[in-house]
Amino acid sequence: MGTIFLVHDPSSDPSTRCPFALKVVDKFAFRFKLEAERHARWEIQVLTRLSSLNPYPFLPSIMGSFESDEFMGWAIPYCPVFEVSRAASAP
């Protein structure tokens, strides 16, 4: 539910070394608008709680979120698949 973009901030990261994932939910694109919006709020709440605890290396942390009349969005650090699988198999 939603679209995920790989983005970076060119003003603070001109070399694109620290990309992040931006998930955007169009509040009006879903047939069950209320359910989609409720799920998006729940996802932001869970990520916020995980971020407020001592960060665990295998759990995502929220970098920020936004909401407008049409969209809800939040950013998390980008982790390529090969890094996740490498970290999971490390001793």
C-alpha positions as CSV (number, residue, x, y, z in Angstrom):
1,M,0.0,0.0,0.0
2,G,1.7,3.1,-1.2
3,T,4.8,3.8,-3.3
4,I,8.4,3.7,-2.2
5,F,11.0,6.0,-3.7
6,L,14.8,5.8,-3.4
7,V,15.8,9.4,-2.7
8,H,18.6,11.6,-1.3
9,D,19.0,15.2,-0.3
10,P,21.5,16.8,-2.8
11,S,22.0,19.8,-0.6
12,S,23.3,17.7,2.4
13,D,24.5,14.7,0.4
14,P,25.8,15.8,-3.0
15,S,27.7,12.5,-3.5
16,T,24.5,10.4,-2.9
17,R,26.2,8.3,-0.3
18,C,23.3,8.2,2.1
19,P,20.1,7.6,0.2
20,F,16.9,6.9,2.0
21,A,13.6,5.2,1.3
22,L,10.5,7.5,1.1
23,K,7.1,5.8,1.3
24,V,4.2,7.9,0.1
25,V,0.5,6.9,0.4
26,D,-2.0,8.7,-1.7
27,K,-5.0,9.1,0.6
28,F,-7.5,9.1,-2.2
29,A,-6.1,6.4,-4.4
30,F,-7.5,3.5,-2.5
31,R,-10.9,2.1,-2.6
32,F,-11.0,1.7,1.1
33,K,-9.6,5.1,1.9
34,L,-10.2,4.9,5.7
35,E,-8.5,1.5,6.0
36,A,-5.5,2.7,4.0
37,E,-5.1,5.9,6.0
38,R,-5.4,3.9,9.3
39,H,-2.8,1.4,8.2
40,A,-0.4,4.2,7.2
41,R,-0.8,5.9,10.6
42,W,-0.2,2.6,12.3
43,E,3.0,2.0,10.3
44,I,4.3,5.5,11.2
45,Q,3.4,4.9,14.9
46,V,5.3,1.6,15.0
47,L,8.4,3.0,13.3
48,T,8.3,6.0,15.7
49,R,8.2,3.7,18.7
50,L,11.0,1.5,17.3
51,S,13.1,4.6,16.7
52,S,12.6,5.9,20.3
53,L,13.9,2.7,21.8
54,N,17.6,1.8,21.7
55,P,18.1,1.3,18.0
56,Y,18.5,-2.3,17.0
57,P,20.6,-2.8,13.9
58,F,18.0,-5.0,12.1
59,L,15.0,-2.8,12.7
60,P,14.2,0.3,10.6
61,S,14.1,3.8,12.2
62,I,12.0,6.6,11.0
63,M,13.8,9.7,9.8
64,G,10.7,11.8,9.6
65,S,7.1,11.9,8.4
66,F,4.7,14.4,6.8
67,E,1.0,14.7,6.0
68,S,-1.0,16.8,3.6
69,D,-4.6,16.7,2.5
70,E,-3.7,14.2,-0.2
71,F,-0.6,12.4,1.0
72,M,1.1,10.8,3.9
73,G,4.7,10.0,3.8
74,W,7.7,8.9,5.9
75,A,11.4,8.3,5.4
76,I,13.6,5.5,6.6
77,P,17.2,4.7,6.0
78,Y,17.8,2.8,2.7
79,C,19.4,-0.6,3.1
80,P,20.2,-2.6,0.0
81,V,19.2,-6.2,0.0
82,F,22.8,-7.5,-0.1
83,E,23.6,-5.6,3.1
84,V,20.7,-7.0,4.9
85,S,21.5,-10.6,3.9
86,R,25.2,-10.0,4.7
87,A,24.4,-8.6,8.2
88,A,21.9,-11.5,8.9
89,S,24.5,-14.1,8.1
90,A,27.3,-12.5,10.1
91,P,28.5,-14.4,13.2
